Amino acid sequence: MPYMKPPEFLATTRAGNLLSAYIFAGDESYLVEEAMDTLDKAVDAGSLNREVFFGNETPAAEIMLAAQTLPFLSQKRMIIVKDAHRMKAAEAAKLAEFIKAPADSYCLVLLWQEKLRREDKSAALFSAVDKHGAIVEFRTLYDRELPAWVMQRIKSHGKKISPEAVQYLISESGAGLLDLENEIEKLVLFCGKAEAITLKDVESSSGHTRLVNLNQLSEALEGKKTGNALAVVEQLLNEGEVPLRILATTHRTIRRLLTARCMMDEEKYSADDIKKELRLHPYFDRSFFSHLARYSTADLKKAMQALLAADIELKSSAKPERYVFEEFIFSLAGMK
């Protein structure tokens, strides 16, 4: 079966079309949790027929034995293997052979908790699941995909929302699906019986949960306002914001500047084309083009390289997070 997208998996599973083996791959934990919850309800194995293993600790033979055990007072057993991407090659090969002879008495889920690589897709385990089960990839959504996701979530609550309100909600909450879902739940409760959600509703509901939010960081970085950017980062870290989320906001800011600069360099795109491509917000992005004039394409490519270095430092070095961000912000200020 071809690789499934999350919406297709949810639809087929809710319709009762269950397979014996799945690989859930990717780093968008909210979507994975949603899929696991849906599959749990569909299989309805109960706690007596549900076992969880870890790929880096459990031999394939133990996982296979659990799958072969007959379910007790249920139609299926639910076998979950976390960290499946950390299985040894020999154990993964054994499990692949087992998957080639599927049975209706179990549902095996391999949680591949990282982004897929080309070599993963050609491995024996993936080939076996692709032929006898399904592979579902839960990647982080692109910025351009977020509005449709928000609208669908709002629709699931029986409501409509204006495009302006969607953009404002994303600007306030960031790109994390869990954060967006929490804000949507709060917004739905705030609007009560109203069928349509407006920009004013979102503004009233959001309440600026942080004294300094990530939007201000984007504004400061785009405008090369070094002092402001340093102060915002300091405040965010003091308020307990996750450093990698701050870095993700920084990455989105530089990436959209680079996208716009490249489009302008091609001389075949108008300002309106760029606004449409980047879904610029009429309020938050009113200074975008004046800020863009401060950067060249070469500057922004250097900034992307500096972001990669910052990402590595945040994940692997003992250097304090604020120093990592300070170095990056000062490097931006030095660009002409």
N, C-alpha and C positions, 0 to 999 in steps of 0.2 A: 504494500500500500504506500502511496506517496506520502511525503512528510505532511503532517497536518498543521494548520495554524490553530491557535487556541480557540477562536470562535467555532471552527468546524468541529474540534474535539468536544467542546461543551455541548453543541447541538446534537451530535451523534450519541454521546453518552447519555444525555437526558432522554433521548428517544429509546434508550435501552439496548443500543448496539455496542456490546462489550466485547473486547478482545482479550486474549490470554496474556499478552505482554505489551508493555509500553516503555518507551524511554522518554522521560521529561527532561529536556535539555535547556540550558540557558540560565541567565542571572537575574531575571525579573521575578523575585520571590513572591510578590503579590499574586501574579498570574498563576504561578505554580501552586500556591496554597488554594487558590480558587478552584483549580483543576482537581487537586487532590480531594477537596471537600465534595466536589461534584461526583467524582469517581467513587468515593467512600459511600455516598448515599445510594448510588446506582448499584453497587456490588452488594451492599447491605450485609457484610460478613459478620459484623458484631465483634466484640473484643476477643471472644474465644477463637475466632478464626483469622485474627489479624496479627502478623508478626513483622517486626522491623529489624533489619540487619544493617551493617556498615560494610561497604565494599572493601575497605582497606583492612578489615579485621576478620571477615567471615569467609571461609572456604566455599567455593561454588557448590560442593557436595552438600553442605548444610542448607544452603538456600534451596537447592533442588529437592532435598528431603522434605523441607517445609511445604513446598509447592505440591509434592506428591501425596502428602497426608490428606486423607479425605476430610472434607468439611464437616463440622458438627452442628446440626440443626440449622444449616444454611446451604445455599446452592453453591457458593464459592468460598475459597479462602483468599485473603488479601495479603500478598507478600510484598513488602516495600524494602528496597535496598538503597540506603542513603550513601552519598559519596561514591556512587558507582564508577565515576571517572577515575577513582583511585584504585580500582581492582587491578591485580597483577594480570599480565597478558595471558598467562597460562590458565588462570581461574576464569577470566572472561571468555576464553575459547571454549572451556568446558560448558559454561552457562549458555553459550551460543548454540552448541550442539543440542542441549536440552530444549531450548526454545523452538528448535526446528520440528519438534513433535508436540504441538500444542494440545491442551486439554481444556475442557469446559469447567473443570473443578477448581481452577485458581485464576487469579489475576495478579500478574507480576509487574511491579512498577520499579524501574531503575531511575533513580534521581541523579541525573548527570549535571551537577551543580556548578557548571562553568560554561563559557561560550564554546560552541562547537568549532573544531578545527577540521581542515580538509582530511587529515589522516584519520580522524575519528569516524567520519562518515563512510570511509572505505574499510573500516575494521570489521572483523567477523561478527562481533556482537551486534553492530548496527545493521549489518546485512541480514542477520537472522531476524531481528525485530522488524526491520523494514518489510520483510517478506511475510512474516507470520503474525505481526502485531501492528503497532503504529509508533512513529516517532513524532513527538510534538515539541516544537522549539518555542521557548518562552523568552525571547530577547527583549531587551529594554526598548520601549517604543521610541521612535524618532519624534522630534518636536512637532513635525507636521502631522503626526498620527494622533497626538494627544487630544485635539478638539473633538475628533470623531469618537474617541473612546469616552470622553466626558459626556458628550451628547447621548451616547448609547446608555451609559449608566443612569443619566437623568431620565431617559425614556423608560428604563426598567422600573422606575418609581412612579410611572404614569404622568410624568410632567414634561414640559418643553422648556427650552432655555435659548435665549438669544445668543448669536455669535459673539457679540460684544461682552456679554456676561461670561461666556466660556473663556475668552481670552483673559479677562480680568481674573477669573478663578485660577487659571493656570499661572498667571503672573504672581498671584498672591501665595499660592500653595507650592509652586515648583513642579518638577516633572515626575516626582516619585508617586507611583500609583497608590500606595498606601496612604500617603498624605492627602492626595486628591480624593480618595474614597472617603476618608474621614471628614473632609470639608463638604463633600457632597451629602453625606448623611446629616451633617449639621444643617446644611442649607435646606434640605428637604423638610426637616423638622421646623425650621424657621419659617418656611413659606406655608406650612399648614395645608389647607385645602386648595390653595391657588394652583391652577393648572399650568401657568406660565411663570418662569423665573426670569426676572429682569436684572439688568446691571445694578440697579439700585438695591435689589435684594441681596446680591452678592457682596456689595460694598457694606451693607448693614450687617450681614452675617459674619463676614470675615473677622472684623474686629482687630486686625493686626496683632496676631498672637505673639509676635516678637517686637521688642522695642525698636530694633533695627532689623529690617528684613532683607532677603536676598536680592530683591529688586533694586534696592539702593546700592548694593555692591555692583550690579551690572551697570547702573548709571554712572557710578564713579569710575569704573574701569574703562568704559567707552569714552568718557570725557577726559581721561588721563588726570583725574583729580586724585593725586597720590595721597594727600593727607586724608581725604574723605574715605578712600578705599582702605587705608590702613586702619582708620578708626572703626569702620564697619566690620572688618574682619576681627579686630580685637573684641568688639562688642558681641559678635556672633559666637566666638569661641568662649567668651565668658558666660554666655547664656546657655552653653552646652551644645551648640550646633555641631553636627558631625563634620569633621574636617573634609572628608571626601565629598560630602554634599556641597560644601562651599566650593571645592574644586570643580565639581560638576557644573555649578552655576557659572564659574569662571570659564570653563570650557565652552559652554553654550554661548556665552557672550563673545568670545574670540572667534568661535566657529561661524557665527552669523555675520560678524564683521568681515571675515575672510570670504565668505560666500558672496556677500554684497560687493566687496571690492573686486572679486574675480568677474562677477557679472558686469560691473561697470567697465572693467578693463577690456571686455569683449566688444564694447561699444554697440551692442545690438539690443540691450535691455534698457528700458526706461526706469525712472524712479518708481512708477506705478507697478512695473513688472517685479521689481525688487520687493516692494511692500507686499505684494500678493504672495510671492514665493516665501518670504520670511514671516508672513502673517503679523506684520508690525502692528502694535496697538496704538491707536490714535492719541492716547494720553501718555502712556509710559514711554513710547518711542518717538515722541515729537522732536527730539533732538538727535535722532539716530544719524541722519545724513551729515549734519554739522560735525558730529563726533567722528564719523567715518573718514572725513577729509583729513583727520590728523594721522591716519595710518596709510602706509603703502602695502602692497601685496607682500613684499619681502619682509616688512615689519611683522605682519600677521603670521607669516610662515615661521619666523623665528619665535614668535610668541607661542605657537603650537608646540614647537620643540621644547621651549621652556616649560610648558605645561606638562609634557611627558616626563621631563626630569623631575618636576615637582611631585607628580603622581608616584614616581618610583621612590622618591625620598620619603613621602608620607607613609608609604607602605613598608619600607625596609630600613630606614635609618632611625637613629635615636634623636635626631635634630628636632627641637620643639616646633610644633606646627606653625606657630606665629612667625618664626624665622623663615620657614619655607615660603609662606605667603608674602612676607616682606620682600624677599629676594625677587620673587616673580613680579610684584607690583612695581618695585624700583626699576626692574628691567624694562617694563612697559613705559615707564616715565622717560627713560633714556632714548626711546625710539623717536626719530624725527619724522 
